[in-house]
Amino acid sequence: MHRGAERSWKLREHRRGAPDDADGPGSTAECHGRRRIQGRTRRSIEPQEDPICLLRKVPLFESLASEDLRSLLQIVRTREYPRGAVLVTQGDPGDEFVILLEGSVKVELLTPEGKELTLTMLKTFQFFGELALFDDMPRSATVSALEDTRVMVLGKQDFHRMLEEHPRMFFPILRHLTRRLRILTEDVASLAYLDAYSRVARKLLLLAEQLGVSHSPDEVLIPHPLTHQELANLVGATRETVTKILNEMKDKGLLSIDQHRITLLCKAELMRALM
């Protein structure tokens, strides 16, 4: 498991002539049998970054004044993770709130039988980790990077203080949690009432809505590579079943696949599969 290179967004605090790297060389540790790499911590941000403008792009912070954003910069850190790195692990203590600044991640649940179930995928400016900060329970899922990813991290005490000082931020978090709960409820219902073909169609339409790049009203690219096994984990089916369904959809002209990237060619026809 890779632990992302960590940086502070605080203004420069090191003494004149002191190096930017405050910590020593990276160290390694074992986590669940996988290698964790400890990145370096930096006390400054790159000159080309405009952190205030970047924070304004985060819907959670759009109502904050510039002074509030500058205060926020004093307590947040950024981390960078390579593709495939694990950001948090199910069962770990939940002591950080994480916002995606670049890249995308997938959220997975490990069942008692050892099976991986993909719950959702998150893109730039979405967030995770709020549940553990509200209920003081361990992480409920594992989050890993689908591509090179940069995140902003807020510690537990700072997260609580931020909400106390800016109660308006409760509403974007509440909307996010409500939408996530609604999707999970629909996922559970689909396992009971939809066949595998309909579940695949539904999930592809949902991914297109959440992550897609529209080429036309009826044609949408899901830009993130998605293997047959990953899609199977999303819909609760076997890889063989998903492969058969995707081939059938390609034969019907409903989608195309190029290097694991799926393009929906006829959204309306896929929606009819759910009726």
N, C-alpha and C positions, 0 to 999 in steps of 0.2 A: 504494500500500500504506500503510495507516495503521499507525503505531507507537503503541502504547497510551500513554495518560498514565501516567507512572510515579510511584509513591510509595514511600517507605521506611516500614517498620513499626517502625523504631526509636522509642524513647521520645523525647519532645521534647528536641532538642539545641540549638535555635537560641537565641540570646541574647534576653533579655527585650526585647520590643518589635520584634524582627526579624520580617520577614514569613515566612509558611509556605513560600512559593515560593522555593526555594533557587536554582533555575536561572532563566535569562532566558526571554523569550518563546519559544514553540515555533518550530522551524525545519523546513524541508522539504528533501527530497532525492529523487532519482530511484532507483528500484530495479526492474530488469527492465522499464523503460518505464512503471512505475506510480508514483504519487506516494506517498512515505513522509512521514508527519507525525510529527514529534518532539514528544511531549507534555512537560508540565512535570513536574519532580520535586518531591515534597513530603517534608519531614522529619518529619511527624507524621501520626497517624491521626485520623480523625474521632471526636469524643467519643462518638457513639452506638455505635461499634463495640466489641465485646468480643472481641478477637483470640484470647484463650485459649480461649474457648468455641467460636469458629469453627474453630480448629485441631483441637480435639477431635472435630469432625465428620468430619475427614479420616481415613479408615481407616488410612492410612500412619502417622499419628501417635497413634493411639488408645492405644498401649501406653506412651507417654511420660509421665513425671511432670510436674507443673506447673512445676517448676524447669527441666526440659529444654525445655518449651514456651516459657518466658520467654527462655531462651538462644537458641532458634530465632528468636524475634521480633527479635533483634538483627541477624540476618544476612539476613533475607528482605526482599523488596520486593513491592509489589503494582502491577499495571498494569491499566488499563481500556481495552477495545477496543470500538468500535461494530460493529454488525452488518456483515458483509462485509469487515472488516479482516483483513489477513494477519498472523498472529502470528509465524510463522517460514516461511522459504522453502527449498525443496529445494536442496541444494548449499551453503547457508550454513554457516559454522563452527558447530559445536554446543558452546556453552559455558554453557548454562543448563538447569536442570530446572524444569518448569512444572507447576503444579497448578491446576486449575480451581476457583475459589471460587464463581462465579456464571456462568450461561449455558452454552453448549455450542459445540463446534467440530467441523469435519470435517477429516479427514486425507486428503490427496490425493497421488497420485504422477503425475508427468509422464513419460510414456514417451518413448523416443528419437524416436518418430514425431510427438511433440507432442500426443498424446492424454492427457486427464486421466482418471485412474482413481481413484475414491474408495475408500479402503481401509476406513475406519471413521468413526464419529462418537463423540465423547466428551462426557460430561455432567459436572455438578458433582461435585467431589471426585475425579475421575479425573485422570490425569497423563500427560505425554508429555515427550520429550526425553532420556530416560535412556539410550537406545542410544548417542547421540553422546558422552555423558559416559563411557561404559564403553569404547568402542573408538576414541575420538579421531578418528572419521571425520566428514565433513560431514553435515548434516541429510539424512535419507533421504526426507523427504516435506515437503510444504507443509501448514501448518495455518492455517485461516481461521475466523473467528467466524460461527456460524449466527445469532447474536443478540447483543445487547449483553452483553459478557463481561468478567468480572474474574478475574485470575489472580494466583497467588503465584509468585514467581521466586526460585530459589536458584542462585547461581553455581557453577561447576564445582568449585573448590577447597573451597567450603563444603559442597557435596553430598558430596564424598569424605570430608570430615572428619565430616559427619553420620553416614555409614554406618560409619565407624570407631568412633565413639563409641556408636552405637546399632545394633549388628549385627542386632538383631531386625527392623529395617526392610528387610533384604534379602528377607525372605519375602513381604511384600505386593508388592514390586517383581517378584520371581520369579514369583508367581502371575499378576500382570498380564501379564508377558512371555509366560508359558506359554499363557495364554488367548488373547492376541493371535496367537501363532504357530499355535495350534490353529485359530482362525477363518480365518486366512490360508491355511492348508493346506486347509481345507474349501472355501474360495472357489476355490482353484486346481482342486481335484477337481471342484467343481460345474461349472466351465467345460468340463471334459472329459466328464462323465457325465450332466449334467442339461440338459434343454431350457430354453429361455428362460422359459417359463411357470413351471416348477419353481424356477428360479433366483430369479425375482421373489417367489414364494411364500416361499421359504426366507429371503430377505433381509428381507422384511416381518416375518416371525416373529422374526427375530433383532433387528431394530430395536425391535419391540414388547417383547422381553425386556430389552433394554438401556436403552431410553429411555421405554417406554410407561407410560401411566396407565390402570389397569384400571377399567372401568365395571361389569364383571361377569366371571365366570370365563371367558367366551368372547368378550368384547368389550373391545378395548384401543385407546386413542387413542395414536397416535404424534404427540406435541405439536409437533414441529418441522416447519415447512413444508418440503415435499420436492417439487421440480419433477420432471417426467418425465425431463428430461435428467440430473438428479442421481441419480435412481434407476437410469437406464440406465448411468451411470458406475459405480454400485455393483455391478451384475450383469454388466457386460461385454456390453451389448446396445445396439442403436440406440434413439434416442428414439421413433421410429415404432413399433418392436416393443413397447416398454414401454407406450406409449399404447394400443395394441390390446389388450394383456394386461390392463391396468387396467380398460378398458371392459368386457372380458369378465367380469372378476371382479365389477365393479359389477352387471352384468346378472344374475349368479348370486346376488347378495345377500351376497357374501363381504366386501365392504368398501364404505365410503362416503368421499367426498373433499369437504372444505369448505375453500376457500382454501388449497389445497395440503397440508392436514393430513389424513392418512389414518387412518381408524378401521377396525380389523379387526372384522368383525361375527360371524365364525365361524372361530375359530382352528383348531378341530378339522378343518374341511373343508380349510383350507389345508395343514394337516399331512398330510392324506391325499394331497395332490398330490405329496408327496415320497416316497411309498411305492411 
